[in-house]
Amino acid sequence: MLHGHGAKGGVLARLAGSALRVNRYRVARLYTAHGGSLHYSRSSLGGQFVLRMERLQEYFTDALVFICEYERDTYSRKVGRPRTKTRLIYNGIGEREFAPVYTRSDAVHFIYVGMLRDLKGPDLFIDAFAKTERLLGRPLSALMIGDGPDRDRYREMMVERGLGKRIGMLPAMRIHEAFAMAQNLVVPSRAEAMPYIVLEGLGAGKTIIASRVGGIPEVLGKDSAALVEPGNSDDLARVMAESLSTPGWHAKTMPPPEAIKAVFSSSVMARDVLKLYYELVNPAAGQVMPIAS
């Protein structure tokens, strides 16, 4: 069983699996994109090449595993309707991740946790934070936790806007340590597939405010009031302000923990992946075993 994750992993797994098949080994070749090549545009030459290569590799693929409906729909739109077996299997987090992480006594109002690069939206977080202060008419506090190539640029952005003392920056740390620093977790990404940070935040009982990108609406709910327009710091500020000013906003907006656990747990994910593996190596079993949809 060779299951490649990401564009590079997918190429290596399918090449190696195909080579083993030539030598009469019984090998199943699977691929999960995790966004990757699907972020490319069909309008660019580079994108056209990458997406055509994805299509070509279907001939050497026994199953495509999609981690969310968004990824499956994007694949069909950009690459084409799959010509091999497909399965939708959501990402999941471990049992221990479904436990409340209580905020510290010195907690800030908002945290950003992740890579410090524009794709993830730290600049939008800074913009929206300043606008949230103006909407509420009072100073707030925030932390940006993570590392990345644009860290110094974001620091300069905060200083230029007079936010250097109200938004702190800390290096990457264990996720539960980060979650203890605020109740409100902001995920302002410009593009995502199915980010674990959203699942981990919900498992820890945090209030999530996130861009309507990738599979995030499938977790929070397609009509969730916690979703904002991607790349729009005004919309992000509006929801950030509502989360602080509206009593009971978390309870009314966040999905119930039991609903998240029923779909986005690692045990469910492992069960469905193993069912697919079993089906591929024992084709006749597909007629007698229940298969995840």
Rosetta silent file (secondary structure, phi, psi, omega in degrees, C-alpha in Angstrom):
SEQUENCE: MLHGHGAKGGVLARLAGSALRVNRYRVARLYTAHGGSLHYSRSSLGGQFVLRMERLQEYFTDALVFICEYERDTYSRKVGRPRTKTRLIYNGIGEREFAPVYTRSDAVHFIYVGMLRDLKGPDLFIDAFAKTERLLGRPLSALMIGDGPDRDRYREMMVERGLGKRIGMLPAMRIHEAFAMAQNLVVPSRAEAMPYIVLEGLGAGKTIIASRVGGIPEVLGKDSAALVEPGNSDDLARVMAESLSTPGWHAKTMPPPEAIKAVFSSSVMARDVLKLYYELVNPAAGQVMPIAS
SCORE:     score description
SCORE:     0.000 S_00000001
   1 L     0.000  118.641  177.657    0.000    0.000    0.000 S_00000001
   2 E  -121.978  115.519 -176.525    1.559    3.301   -1.122 S_00000001
   3 E  -120.091  107.386 -179.068   -0.382    6.439   -0.195 S_00000001
   4 E   -90.217  135.523  179.580    1.183    9.705   -1.315 S_00000001
   5 E  -115.819  130.306 -176.008    0.253   12.960    0.421 S_00000001
   6 H    81.581  163.380 -174.331    0.766   16.309   -1.308 S_00000001
   7 H   -58.043  -48.334 -178.290    1.867   16.832   -4.904 S_00000001
   8 H   -66.915  -44.766  179.071    5.450   15.563   -4.423 S_00000001
   9 H   -62.599  -35.796  178.973    4.412   12.632   -2.261 S_00000001
  10 H   -65.310  -40.171  178.444    1.744   11.721   -4.789 S_00000001
  11 H   -64.544  -48.291 -176.734    4.240   11.596   -7.639 S_00000001
  12 H   -63.454  -44.058 -177.763    6.735    9.479   -5.666 S_00000001
  13 H   -64.080  -40.935 -176.934    4.125    7.019   -4.365 S_00000001
  14 H   -76.393  -33.177  175.173    2.599    6.420   -7.781 S_00000001
  15 H   -66.689  -47.637 -179.431    5.931    6.114   -9.576 S_00000001
  16 H   -63.670  -42.349  179.832    7.275    3.685   -6.988 S_00000001
  17 H   -63.977  -38.947  179.916    4.034    1.725   -6.933 S_00000001
  18 H   -68.706  -38.103  177.453    3.930    1.460  -10.704 S_00000001
  19 H   -63.625  -40.138  178.152    7.545    0.293  -10.807 S_00000001
  20 H   -65.583  -35.408  179.083    6.746   -2.400   -8.241 S_00000001
  21 H   -65.820  -36.691  177.492    3.760   -3.501  -10.299 S_00000001
  22 H   -58.945  -34.611  179.042    5.992   -3.958  -13.335 S_00000001
  23 L   -89.695   18.497  171.747    7.942   -6.397  -11.179 S_00000001
  24 L    69.580   24.350  170.877    4.668   -8.207  -10.357 S_00000001
  25 L   -85.044  146.205  178.524    4.261   -6.917   -6.820 S_00000001
  26 L   -89.058  103.409 -173.753    0.693   -6.393   -5.681 S_00000001
  27 L  -131.199  133.945  172.565    0.612   -2.695   -4.795 S_00000001
  28 L  -100.365  136.190 -175.838   -2.240   -0.215   -4.377 S_00000001
  29 E  -115.401  117.941 -178.424   -1.402    3.417   -5.262 S_00000001
  30 E  -122.505  157.502 -177.329   -3.339    6.206   -3.540 S_00000001
  31 E  -144.291  132.612  171.864   -3.069    9.976   -3.614 S_00000001
  32 E  -124.403  123.148 -172.414   -4.329   12.803   -1.376 S_00000001
  33 L   -75.193  -38.142 -174.687   -3.653   16.305   -2.684 S_00000001
  34 L    54.536   45.103 -178.498   -4.061   18.351    0.543 S_00000001
  35 L    82.584  -91.478  173.767   -4.582   21.478   -1.566 S_00000001
  36 H    43.192 -114.908 -176.943   -1.098   21.634   -3.091 S_00000001
  37 H   -62.926  -20.304 -178.226   -1.359   21.582   -6.867 S_00000001
  38 H   -73.896  -10.409  174.825   -5.056   22.456   -6.653 S_00000001
  39 H   -77.262  -14.103 -179.142   -4.107   26.003   -5.626 S_00000001
  40 L   -71.933  151.365  179.069   -2.746   26.559   -9.150 S_00000001
  41 L   -96.028  141.887  177.840   -4.821   28.482  -11.673 S_00000001
  42 L   -71.220  -13.137 -176.712   -5.784   27.008  -15.022 S_00000001
  43 L   -83.883  -12.538  179.527   -5.151   30.413  -16.589 S_00000001
  44 L   -99.976  153.319  179.144   -1.364   30.301  -16.036 S_00000001
  45 H   -63.195  -42.328  178.493    1.110   28.224  -18.050 S_00000001
  46 H   -62.727  -41.516  178.966    2.579   26.751  -14.885 S_00000001
  47 H   -64.264  -41.709  179.215   -0.876   25.888  -13.612 S_00000001
  48 H   -60.555  -41.425  179.807   -1.861   24.241  -16.872 S_00000001
  49 H   -64.636  -48.171 -177.372    1.247   22.047  -16.743 S_00000001
  50 H   -62.376  -43.890 -177.211    0.717   21.006  -13.111 S_00000001
  51 H   -70.654  -32.855  175.435   -2.980   20.248  -13.574 S_00000001
  52 H   -68.795  -35.200  176.015   -2.346   18.259  -16.763 S_00000001
  53 H   -65.251  -36.636  175.685    0.231   16.217  -14.900 S_00000001
  54 H   -60.652  -42.589 -179.831   -2.395   15.502  -12.240 S_00000001
  55 H   -64.313  -43.232 -179.284   -4.713   14.225  -14.963 S_00000001
  56 H   -61.067  -39.773 -175.854   -1.993   12.060  -16.505 S_00000001
  57 H   -70.314  -12.297  176.160   -1.165   10.464  -13.161 S_00000001
  58 H   -59.485  -29.654 -179.963   -4.731    9.181  -12.793 S_00000001
  59 H   -66.258  -16.984 -179.527   -3.695    6.319  -15.080 S_00000001
  60 H  -114.707   24.399 -174.732   -1.295    5.208  -12.333 S_00000001
  61 L  -124.135  130.050  178.339   -3.705    5.791   -9.423 S_00000001
  62 L   -91.134  -23.930  176.930   -5.958    3.221   -7.783 S_00000001
  63 E  -161.108  139.559  171.523   -7.799    5.714   -5.574 S_00000001
  64 E  -103.552  126.644  178.542   -7.975    9.451   -4.964 S_00000001
  65 E  -109.146  122.131  179.161   -8.711   10.411   -1.359 S_00000001
  66 E  -104.584  138.063 -175.532  -10.172   13.868   -0.787 S_00000001
  67 L   -91.360   -4.537  175.890  -10.053   15.440    2.671 S_00000001
  68 L  -165.895  162.922  178.849  -13.080   17.677    2.134 S_00000001
  69 H   -61.230  -36.957 -179.796  -15.838   18.396   -0.363 S_00000001
  70 H   -58.336  -45.817 -178.963  -14.050   21.581   -1.383 S_00000001
  71 H   -64.819  -41.204  178.643  -10.963   19.637   -2.451 S_00000001
  72 H   -63.361  -44.317 -179.530  -13.047   17.106   -4.364 S_00000001
  73 H   -67.825  -37.998  179.295  -15.013   19.837   -6.171 S_00000001
  74 H   -66.192  -40.337  177.285  -11.855   21.820   -6.951 S_00000001
  75 H   -59.810  -46.819 -179.159  -10.204   18.728   -8.415 S_00000001
  76 H   -63.491  -37.222 -177.897  -13.190   18.103  -10.686 S_00000001
  77 H   -74.036  -39.474 -173.950  -13.272   21.738  -11.771 S_00000001
  78 H   -94.407  -39.089 -177.474   -9.550   22.182  -12.422 S_00000001
  79 L   -95.091  -41.336 -176.727   -8.305   18.714  -13.332 S_00000001
  80 L   129.591  163.292  178.785  -11.492   17.064  -14.536 S_00000001
  81 L   -61.800  126.879 -175.840  -13.945   14.502  -13.270 S_00000001
  82 L   -56.500  140.506  178.766  -11.862   11.685  -11.748 S_00000001
  83 L  -106.524   16.576  176.761  -11.484    8.573  -13.885 S_00000001
  84 L  -134.995  175.717 -179.824  -10.488    6.367  -10.969 S_00000001
  85 E   -60.104  141.276  176.852  -11.981    5.386   -7.604 S_00000001
  86 E  -130.266  158.163  176.319  -12.479    8.298   -5.191 S_00000001
  87 E  -150.739  137.352  174.080  -13.307    8.589   -1.508 S_00000001
  88 E   -96.332  115.367  179.321  -14.104   11.525    0.770 S_00000001
  89 L  -133.889  110.443 -176.344  -12.374   11.051    4.145 S_00000001
  90 L   -68.891  149.694  168.690  -12.177   14.069    6.428 S_00000001
  91 L   -59.539  154.067  178.535   -9.092   14.945    8.453 S_00000001
  92 L  -143.416  157.154  177.409   -9.418   14.058   12.115 S_00000001
  93 E  -114.390  160.296 -174.094   -7.803   14.843   15.453 S_00000001
  94 L   -72.672  162.961 -179.498   -7.010   12.479   18.325 S_00000001
  95 H   -55.044  -40.010 -177.559   -9.167   11.691   21.323 S_00000001
  96 H   -68.557  -18.111 -179.615   -6.900   13.705   23.620 S_00000001
  97 H   -78.499  -14.175  178.443   -7.445   16.800   21.472 S_00000001
  98 L   -91.762   69.965  179.503  -11.124   16.873   22.452 S_00000001
  99 L  -150.220  135.365 -178.082  -10.585   18.498   25.835 S_00000001
 100 L   -59.636  138.974  171.442  -11.130   22.100   26.912 S_00000001
 101 L  -112.271  110.810 -174.545   -8.060   24.317   27.139 S_00000001
 102 L   -81.110  146.375 -177.460   -8.823   27.047   29.637 S_00000001
 103 L   -76.746  149.400  178.408   -7.488   30.553   29.121 S_00000001
 104 L   -73.124  164.144  179.324   -4.833   32.016   31.375 S_00000001
 105 L   -66.940  -24.447  179.360   -5.546   34.900   33.716 S_00000001
 106 L  -103.338   29.322 -177.156   -3.441   37.167   31.497 S_00000001
 107 L   -62.628  151.249  175.327   -5.132   36.051   28.254 S_00000001
 108 E   -94.832  175.044 -177.991   -5.381   38.401   25.274 S_00000001
 109 E   -75.413  -38.872 -175.816   -8.512   39.026   23.214 S_00000001
 110 E  -140.197  148.497  170.786   -7.353   37.296   19.998 S_00000001
 111 E  -129.505  147.619  167.519   -4.621   34.967   18.815 S_00000001
 112 E  -114.007  130.346  179.878   -3.291   34.074   15.385 S_00000001
 113 E  -128.682  119.660  178.094   -1.438   30.725   15.268 S_00000001
 114 L   155.951 -171.644  178.638    0.406   29.578   12.164 S_00000001
 115 L   -64.931  141.384  179.718    2.995   30.316    9.517 S_00000001
 116 L   -95.001   79.639  174.637    3.917   33.970    9.117 S_00000001
 117 L  -149.467  156.258 -169.068    3.375   34.392    5.386 S_00000001
 118 H   -59.197  -33.004 -179.494    0.767   36.225    3.363 S_00000001
 119 H   -55.982  -33.243 -178.132   -1.095   33.111    2.203 S_00000001
 120 H   -86.980   -9.110  171.955   -2.133   32.540    5.832 S_00000001
 121 L    83.718   25.571  176.308   -3.268   36.139    6.283 S_00000001
 122 H   -59.158  -34.849  177.710   -1.243   37.622    9.186 S_00000001
 123 H   -63.754  -36.844  176.815   -1.434   41.022    7.445 S_00000001
 124 H   -66.790  -37.655  177.951   -5.231   40.730    7.389 S_00000001
 125 H   -60.986  -44.614  179.827   -5.180   39.891   11.097 S_00000001
 126 H   -64.053  -47.626  178.042   -3.221   43.061   11.855 S_00000001
 127 H   -57.731  -48.580 -176.160   -5.517   45.215    9.696 S_00000001
 128 H   -66.545  -35.186  178.524   -8.656   43.681   11.188 S_00000001
 129 H   -60.099  -47.249  179.330   -7.357   44.056   14.747 S_00000001
 130 H   -61.196  -40.478 -179.403   -6.916   47.817   14.274 S_00000001
 131 H   -71.373  -32.390  176.678  -10.387   48.106   12.751 S_00000001
 132 H   -64.261  -41.531  176.508  -11.914   46.040   15.573 S_00000001
 133 H   -58.512  -42.551 -179.490  -10.508   48.507   18.089 S_00000001
 134 H   -67.992  -37.827  179.130  -12.133   51.366   16.193 S_00000001
 135 H   -64.370  -39.012 -177.317  -15.471   49.528   15.989 S_00000001
 136 H   -89.917  -15.975  177.924  -15.501   48.879   19.736 S_00000001
 137 L    71.021   29.679  178.665  -13.953   52.200   20.695 S_00000001
 138 L  -155.304  155.520  178.512  -11.381   50.718   23.063 S_00000001
 139 L   -72.029  147.272  179.558   -7.883   49.219   22.981 S_00000001
 140 L  -124.920 -177.444  178.319   -7.562   45.443   22.672 S_00000001
 141 L  -138.257  151.008 -178.482   -4.764   42.892   22.893 S_00000001
 142 E  -155.415  163.045  174.846   -3.585   40.092   20.617 S_00000001
 143 E  -133.304  140.520  170.235   -0.776   37.637   19.978 S_00000001
 144 E  -111.336  117.969 -173.692    0.680   36.294   16.749 S_00000001
 145 E  -116.630  119.331  179.811    2.264   32.906   17.404 S_00000001
 146 L   151.790  178.954  179.389    4.437   31.234   14.801 S_00000001
 147 L  -129.311  162.704  178.821    7.459   31.530   12.562 S_00000001
 148 L   165.132  169.774 -173.351    7.929   32.339    8.921 S_00000001
 149 L   -67.496  -19.884 -174.836    9.776   34.330    6.275 S_00000001
 150 L  -107.535   18.538 -176.642    7.733   37.520    6.720 S_00000001
 151 H   -55.814  -48.596 -177.544    7.938   37.870   10.496 S_00000001
 152 H   -64.008  -37.063  179.409    9.985   41.087   10.430 S_00000001
 153 H   -64.691  -38.947  178.548    7.676   42.674    7.861 S_00000001
 154 H   -69.620  -36.397  175.979    4.635   42.039   10.046 S_00000001
 155 H   -60.848  -44.647  178.186    6.462   43.466   13.058 S_00000001
 156 H   -63.013  -38.342  178.584    7.189   46.635   11.074 S_00000001
 157 H   -61.174  -42.728  179.896    3.552   46.797    9.991 S_00000001
 158 H   -65.955  -43.558 -178.689    2.402   46.706   13.618 S_00000001
 159 H   -64.414  -43.680  179.758    4.901   49.362   14.714 S_00000001
 160 H   -59.870  -30.542 -177.541    3.967   51.682   11.842 S_00000001
 161 L   -97.272    9.047  177.857    0.302   51.496   12.874 S_00000001
 162 L    72.268   24.782 -176.691    0.986   52.058   16.532 S_00000001
 163 L  -107.444    5.119 -173.437    0.052   48.497   17.485 S_00000001
 164 L   -58.428  -28.537 -179.236    3.475   47.332   18.657 S_00000001
 165 L   -94.555   -9.354 -177.280    2.449   47.286   22.336 S_00000001
 166 L  -109.267  -15.813  172.012   -0.987   45.732   21.814 S_00000001
 167 E  -118.786  116.216  177.931   -0.059   42.885   19.436 S_00000001
 168 E   -95.092  164.781  177.599    2.726   40.648   20.658 S_00000001
 169 E  -130.067  130.982  178.446    4.712   38.075   18.692 S_00000001
 170 E  -130.423  149.048  177.819    5.861   34.697   19.998 S_00000001
 171 L   -68.945  166.754  178.514    7.694   31.824   18.277 S_00000001
 172 L   -55.620  142.300 -178.847    5.935   28.567   17.432 S_00000001
 173 L  -146.460  177.246  176.508    5.015   26.517   20.487 S_00000001
 174 L   -60.107  139.167 -170.139    2.894   23.530   21.485 S_00000001
 175 H   -61.181  -36.685 -179.155   -0.639   24.140   20.314 S_00000001
 176 H   -69.839  -29.875  174.640   -2.256   23.771   23.747 S_00000001
 177 H   -66.526  -40.301  178.458    0.135   26.343   25.184 S_00000001
 178 H   -66.458  -42.572 -177.847   -0.935   28.742   22.445 S_00000001
 179 H   -63.307  -27.037 -179.465   -4.637   28.037   22.982 S_00000001
 180 L   -70.745  -11.055 -174.250   -4.323   28.950   26.667 S_00000001
 181 L   -89.314   -6.379  177.601   -3.446   32.517   25.690 S_00000001
 182 E  -167.544  158.339  173.835   -6.883   33.504   24.326 S_00000001
 183 E   -87.031  -30.636 -173.143  -10.430   32.310   23.844 S_00000001
 184 E  -102.495  118.623  179.847  -10.740   33.678   20.301 S_00000001
 185 E  -107.082  123.297 -177.735   -8.678   32.075   17.544 S_00000001
 186 E  -104.733  128.261  179.589   -8.552   33.913   14.203 S_00000001
 187 E  -121.847   87.471 -171.874   -7.791   31.975   11.000 S_00000001
 188 L   -94.181   31.454 -172.786   -7.620   34.630    8.246 S_00000001
 189 L   -59.264  146.722  173.288   -6.166   32.440    5.480 S_00000001
 190 L   -85.016  -22.881  178.503   -6.454   33.389    1.823 S_00000001
 191 L  -155.305  141.727  177.378   -6.411   29.703    0.811 S_00000001
 192 L  -154.068  167.000  167.190   -6.689   26.387    2.658 S_00000001
 193 L  -105.519  -85.805  175.388   -7.725   22.780    2.153 S_00000001
 194 L  -136.981   86.520 -172.974   -8.748   21.405    5.561 S_00000001
 195 L   -70.762  131.507  179.093   -6.593   23.100    8.219 S_00000001
 196 H   -65.224  -27.910 -176.932   -6.009   21.159   11.418 S_00000001
 197 H   -58.919  -33.908  178.407   -5.832   24.390   13.419 S_00000001
 198 H   -68.795  -44.900  179.127   -9.612   24.802   13.057 S_00000001
 199 H   -64.601  -43.074 -179.330  -10.301   21.236   14.242 S_00000001
 200 H   -65.812  -39.581  178.304   -7.828   21.546   17.109 S_00000001
 201 H   -62.925  -44.676  178.498   -9.294   24.879   18.160 S_00000001
 202 H   -65.130  -40.402  177.787  -12.823   23.507   18.255 S_00000001
 203 H   -60.349  -31.723 -179.596  -11.647   20.422   20.135 S_00000001
 204 L   -87.008    1.244  178.521  -10.116   22.728   22.732 S_00000001
 205 L    80.676   20.343 -178.897  -13.348   24.694   23.084 S_00000001
 206 L   -85.051  159.181  174.839  -12.062   27.833   21.402 S_00000001
 207 E   -89.648  120.958 -176.248  -14.094   30.379   19.459 S_00000001
 208 E  -102.231  131.255  171.835  -13.041   30.226   15.809 S_00000001
 209 E  -122.734  118.653 -168.463  -13.264   33.171   13.419 S_00000001
 210 E  -143.400  157.213  174.445  -12.138   32.097    9.961 S_00000001
 211 E   -68.826  147.909  176.769  -12.100   32.878    6.262 S_00000001
 212 L   -82.139   74.157 -179.314  -14.658   31.134    4.092 S_00000001
 213 L  -133.106  155.879  175.018  -12.030   29.109    2.239 S_00000001
 214 L    53.664 -138.137 -177.843  -11.354   25.444    1.557 S_00000001
 215 L   -90.458    6.086 -177.923  -13.096   22.964    3.812 S_00000001
 216 H   -58.727  -42.488  177.563  -13.538   25.363    6.747 S_00000001
 217 H   -61.841  -24.600  177.946  -17.268   25.928    6.018 S_00000001
 218 H   -71.583  -20.683  178.326  -17.758   22.152    6.156 S_00000001
 219 H   -91.198  -51.322 -176.328  -16.542   22.259    9.764 S_00000001
 220 H   -80.402  -20.021 -174.902  -18.141   25.465   11.056 S_00000001
 221 L   108.900  132.075 -173.440  -21.274   25.193    8.905 S_00000001
 222 L   -60.393  -27.139 -179.644  -21.809   26.726    5.486 S_00000001
 223 L  -107.449   20.221 -176.549  -23.955   29.536    6.925 S_00000001
 224 L   -62.820  137.770  176.435  -21.895   30.100   10.069 S_00000001
 225 L   -71.572   -9.080  179.868  -21.701   33.673   11.361 S_00000001
 226 L   -86.403   -4.823 -179.230  -18.042   32.958   12.180 S_00000001
 227 E   -92.042  140.527 -179.174  -17.071   32.849    8.494 S_00000001
 228 E  -126.672  160.522  178.757  -15.735   35.945    6.740 S_00000001
 229 L   -66.384  128.507 -179.185  -14.999   36.900    3.175 S_00000001
 230 L   -58.975  136.898  176.352  -11.417   35.885    2.246 S_00000001
 231 L    76.210    5.851 -175.430   -9.013   38.800    2.001 S_00000001
 232 L  -111.396   99.288 -177.897  -11.505   41.275    3.497 S_00000001
 233 H   -70.410  -25.258  176.448  -10.181   42.812    6.722 S_00000001
 234 H   -65.513  -45.606  179.774  -13.371   44.898    7.143 S_00000001
 235 H   -66.388  -39.111  178.255  -15.518   41.767    7.264 S_00000001
 236 H   -62.850  -43.555  179.181  -13.009   40.085    9.562 S_00000001
 237 H   -63.128  -38.459  179.716  -13.074   43.081   11.925 S_00000001
 238 H   -59.069  -46.289 -178.292  -16.880   43.047   11.958 S_00000001
 239 H   -72.648  -37.261  176.816  -16.983   39.428   13.145 S_00000001
 240 H   -60.025  -42.093  178.593  -14.120   39.924   15.609 S_00000001
 241 H   -65.179  -41.445  179.006  -16.051   42.822   17.145 S_00000001
 242 H   -62.409  -38.308 -177.874  -19.257   40.769   17.302 S_00000001
 243 H   -63.111  -28.117  179.860  -17.467   37.922   19.095 S_00000001
 244 H   -91.811  -30.062 -171.971  -16.526   40.313   21.909 S_00000001
 245 H   -98.718  -14.133 -177.054  -19.657   42.447   22.072 S_00000001
 246 L  -101.110  114.852  178.459  -22.447   39.872   21.631 S_00000001
 247 L   -59.074  136.468  177.616  -23.365   37.887   24.768 S_00000001
 248 L    70.846   18.860 -175.604  -23.385   34.136   24.163 S_00000001
 249 H   -61.828  -41.081 -179.463  -21.805   34.498   20.714 S_00000001
 250 H   -60.739  -50.877 -176.893  -19.669   31.364   21.122 S_00000001
 251 H   -62.279  -35.056 -178.325  -22.589   29.138   22.151 S_00000001
 252 H   -79.629  -22.353 -169.701  -24.765   30.429   19.335 S_00000001
 253 H  -107.740  -37.578 -175.023  -22.096   30.235   16.636 S_00000001
 254 L   -80.479  143.064  176.748  -19.745   27.300   17.281 S_00000001
 255 L   -66.799  149.290  179.737  -20.784   23.734   16.328 S_00000001
 256 L   -61.301  140.631 -179.918  -21.418   21.359   19.257 S_00000001
 257 H   -55.088  -37.628 -178.207  -18.284   19.408   20.305 S_00000001
 258 H   -66.807  -31.190  178.168  -20.069   16.077   19.886 S_00000001
 259 H   -69.569  -38.213  177.550  -20.899   16.927   16.263 S_00000001
 260 H   -66.511  -44.199 -177.151  -17.235   17.696   15.532 S_00000001
 261 H   -64.607  -33.189 -177.291  -16.063   14.515   17.232 S_00000001
 262 H   -69.117  -23.270 -175.816  -18.509   12.358   15.259 S_00000001
 263 H  -115.068  -37.963 -169.210  -17.039   13.452   11.924 S_00000001
 264 L  -112.354   37.835  175.780  -13.568   14.912   12.467 S_00000001
 265 E  -100.366  152.366 -179.202  -11.912   12.461   14.868 S_00000001
 266 H   -65.974  -27.705  178.992   -8.799   10.478   13.992 S_00000001
 267 H   -67.778  -39.559  176.745  -10.598    7.237   14.851 S_00000001
 268 H   -66.657  -43.765  179.229  -13.248    7.909   12.204 S_00000001
 269 H   -60.473  -47.376 -179.363  -10.565    8.931    9.718 S_00000001
 270 H   -63.096  -41.459  179.129   -8.489    5.792   10.401 S_00000001
 271 H   -58.996  -45.674 -176.658  -11.536    3.541   10.142 S_00000001
 272 H   -71.921  -35.403  176.831  -12.488    4.937    6.748 S_00000001
 273 H   -65.794  -43.460 -179.892   -8.929    4.865    5.400 S_00000001
 274 H   -65.649  -35.548  175.278   -8.499    1.241    6.454 S_00000001
 275 H   -60.254  -42.843 -179.962  -11.799    0.309    4.818 S_00000001
 276 H   -66.868  -43.966  177.924  -10.548    1.788    1.569 S_00000001
 277 H   -57.562  -45.778 -178.763   -7.173    0.020    1.855 S_00000001
 278 H   -62.221  -40.208  179.872   -8.937   -3.272    2.492 S_00000001
 279 H   -64.132  -36.891 -177.381  -11.201   -2.735   -0.476 S_00000001
 280 H   -73.238  -37.498 -178.978   -8.251   -2.077   -2.778 S_00000001
 281 H   -87.684  -14.801  176.588   -6.232   -5.125   -1.772 S_00000001
 282 L  -131.786   76.039 -174.598   -9.335   -7.350   -1.557 S_00000001
 283 H   -51.697  -36.262 -179.097  -11.602   -6.222   -4.416 S_00000001
 284 H   -66.171  -22.444 -178.293  -14.229   -8.859   -3.639 S_00000001
 285 H   -67.447  -23.142  179.710  -14.596   -7.402   -0.147 S_00000001
 286 H   -61.197  -20.858 -179.684  -16.234   -4.326   -1.641 S_00000001
 287 H   -84.070  -16.877 -175.666  -19.335   -6.438   -2.192 S_00000001
 288 L  -121.749  -15.239 -178.973  -19.637   -7.467    1.439 S_00000001
 289 L   -99.463  141.475  172.784  -18.010   -4.698    3.482 S_00000001
 290 L   -70.952  132.954 -176.152  -19.674   -1.335    4.237 S_00000001
 291 L  -112.972  137.707  179.663  -17.603    1.391    2.612 S_00000001
 292 L   -64.247  145.784  179.572  -17.296    4.980    3.865 S_00000001
 293 L   -99.518    0.000    0.000  -18.836    7.611    1.626 S_00000001
